[in-house]
Amino acid sequence: MACIPFSLPAPEITCGRSHSSLTVPTNSSHCCVAPKIKRLRLTTTHLRRRRFPCKPLRALQPTGPEDLNHLADKVPPSPLLELTQKFYSSLNDQDIKSLEKLIAPGCKIEDKAYYKPLQGKSIHKYFERLVEAMGKNVTFTVDEICEGGRLTIAIRWHLEWKGKKIPFTNSCSFYKCSRDGEALLIKEAHVFVESPLKPGDLAPKMLKLITFLFDRLPNLAESFLNKPDAVVYYVIKFCQIFVKPLILPLVAYYSFIWAFVAKILAIALSILRKISKIFG
């Protein structure tokens, strides 16, 4: 069944309060309202046409600035939506213990800022570093939610500082979940964060160069594609063996030069001060 597309103006919903002039469509039976969650701010959620089967999106549609609880009672939220709300609320509350309760044993997190997937104890450290980096004023804001089949859900989100959007934080996360008895847990997560580098027209040119090299050197291309992490390892080793011995002496030399220049300037200033006292 294909998704039914529609779009909404962007409601502002923070801590269970809404500020919007939206009305609930009377010709749709696929929409419901997410219940209130602490410190999770939801903006416009809408559907897009998909080429694969998916469940209809559960969109926020408040009728006005009044409380949303009476709308949430009409159509109960899905377990996936509740799990997502708990996850991002725990992040905003910086509650690592609650976060870990939502993670299934053997969970794998593929954050594209890392070369390798995170598993086991590295997930705990990952959340610790994330919470520490957020500080007291940064929060996750969910922009769009779309449920798929087989306990999958996609979230589009960004970061805000005191209610203001932080540039280059438009991101998207995909979650695969599993059941542990009656509980629904996250067993796999894929995180795609917006890059501050915008290559623009350079991107297809780089792709053209890469495909040219792959076509000319197919054996090396297959080796690289089979083990891309190995290439990064050898690049780091190359830098440690050849680049580091060259850079460190240069840095030391330039620091010595600037220290010498600073001493010369200090002596010149002291001489000028004495001359000004003599002739002043």
N, C-alpha and C positions, 0 to 999 in steps of 0.2 A: 504494500500500500504506500503510495507516494505521499509525502508531506503536503499539507495545504498551506500555501504561502499567504501571509498577510504581514502588515507592518503596523507599528504603533508609535505614537510620540513617546519620547523618553520620559517615563515617570521617575521621580526621585524618591526613593524609599530608604529610610535609614532608621535602624533600631525600631522597626515596627510601625513607623509613621510614613505617610505617603503625601506627596504634593503633586497632584495631577488632575487633569480634567478629562481623563479617559472614561469611556463608556464601554460596557461589556457588550460585545456583539450578540445579537439574538439568534443568528443563523449558524452558530458554531457550537458544537458539542464537545470539542477537543481541548478546551482551555480550562485551566483551573488556576488557583492562586496558591503560591507557596506560603506556608505559615510563617509567622514572625520568627526571626532568629536574631540573636544578639550581635550587634555590631557588624552585620553583613548588609551591604548596600547593593540593591539590585536596580539596574537601569533597564532600558528597552530589551525585551526578548521577543524574537519573531522567528518565523519559519522561512526557509528557503527551499526551492525545488531541489530534490536529490535524485541521483540516478540509481540509488540503491534503496531497498525497503527500509523504512524507519518508522518509529512510533511518532504520533503527533506530539509536538512540543507543548509543554505545559507553560503557558505564558502568564505573566503577571498582568492583571487587568483590573486595577482598582477603579471604583466608580467615583471617587472623590477623596478628599483629605481625611475621611473618617477611617476608623480602625478596619483592618482587613480580615479580622477573625470571622465575621459573619459570612464572608465570601469563601473562606477556606473550608467552612463546614459543608458547603454545597457539593464540592468535588474533592475527595481526600487526595492529598499529594502522594506521589509514588515513593516507594522506599529509596529509589535512586536519588530522587530530589532531596529527601530528608538526609541521606548520607552526605550529599554534597554540601548541604547547608551546615551540617555539623562540622564537616572538614574545614570549610573556610571560616566559620565562626571560631573554631579552635585556633586557627592561624591568627585571626585578628585578636583573640584573647591571649595569644602566645602561651597556650596551654599544651605543652608537648605531650603530657600524659594522656590527655584526651585524644590527641592526634594519633598516638601509637595504638590506642584501642580501636581505631578505625582501619588499621593496616593489617592485612592478612599475613599469616606466617609465610615466609618465602616471597613476600611482595618484591616487585622490581620496579624501580623508578628510573625512567630514561629522561633525564633533563639534558637538553641539547647543549647546555653550557658545559657539560662534562663529556669526556671521550668514552667513558665506560658506564654501563648501568650501575645504579646504586642498589645494594642489597644488604640485608642483615644490619650490623651495627652502623654501617655507613649511612643508613637512612636516618638513624637517630642523630648522628652528627650533622647530617644535612639539614634537619629541622632546627637543630640548635643554632647553626650558623645563620639560617634564614631568619629566625626569630630575633637573634642578636642584631642582624643587619636592619631589621624593620624599625627598631627603636620603639618609642612610645607613641609616635604620631602617624606611622605608616599603616595603612589597612588595604586589604584586598577588596576590590569592588567587582562584582559579577555583572557582566553586560548581557550575556546570552547563554541560554542552556538548551541543549537538544539531546533528547534520549534516543538511543538506538536499541536494536534487539540484542539479545543474549547478555543482558545486564551491562550495557555500555552507556556512557554518557559523555558529552563534550561540553566544556565550559570555556567561554570567552571572557577574559577578565583584564583588569589593569590595576595599577597601584595608585593610591592617593595619599597625599600628605595633608592632614587637617582639612580633608574634604576637597582638596584641589588635585587634579590629575597630574601625575608625574610623567614627563615626556619619555618616550621610548619604552613604555611598560605595557603596551598592548600585547597581550599574550593569549595563548590557547592551550588548554590541557584536555587530554583524553584519558578516561578511566575505564578499566575493565574490573568488574566486581565479581565476587563469589559469595556464596552463602555458607555461613558457619552456624549450623542449626537455624535459629530464627534470625540471627544477626546477618547483616549485609556488610561485607568488608571489601576494601580496595586491594586487589591482587596485582594490578599493573597500572602504572601511570606514565604518560608521555607528556612532557612539558616543552612547549615551544615559546620562547621569549623573543620579543622584537629586538632586532639588532640595531644599535645606534649607528652602525655603518650602513650607508645607503649607496650601493654601487651603481644603481640606475642602469644606464645603457652599457656600463662596463660589465655587468653580469653576463649578458649573452656573449660578449666578446671573450670573457674568461671561459665560459662553457665551450665556445668554439675552439679555443686553444687546447682545452683539456681533451675534448673529443678527438682533435687532430693528433695529439700525443698518444692517446689510447689506440687510435687506428694505426699509427706508425709503429708503436711498441706494444703489441697485444700481450706478449708474455709478461712484461713488467706491469701492464695494466691489470691483468688477472691476479698477479701476486699482490698488488696494492689493494684491489677490491676485496680479496679474500682476507687480508690482514691489514686494514688501514691503520690500526693502532701501532703496528710494528714500525711503520714509516715515521710516525710521530716520535716513537722511542729513539730511532736512529738519528732523527733530526736533533733531538735534545742531546744525545751523546756527542754528535758532531759539534754542537755549540759548546759543550763542556770541554771538549778536547782541543778544538782549534780556535773558536771565537773567544772564549773566556780568557785564555792566556794573552790574547791580543788586546782585548777591551780593558782589562783591569790595569795594565801599565799605562794605557792612554788616559784612563780616568784619574789614576794617581798623578800622572804628569800634569794634566789640566788643573787638578786641584792644587798642585804645587805652584803652577803658574799664577793662578788666581790669588793664592795666598801671598805670593811675592808682589803682585800688582797692588793688593790691598795694603801691604806694608809701605810700598813706595808712595801711595796716595796719602797714607796717614802721615808719613814724614813730610811730604810736600805741604799738607794742610797745617802741620805744626810750624813749619818754616814761615808760611804766609801769615799765620797768626802772630808770630814774633815780630815779623816785619811791620805788620799793621800796628802793633803796640809801640814800636820804635818811632814810626812816622806819624802815629796818631796823637 
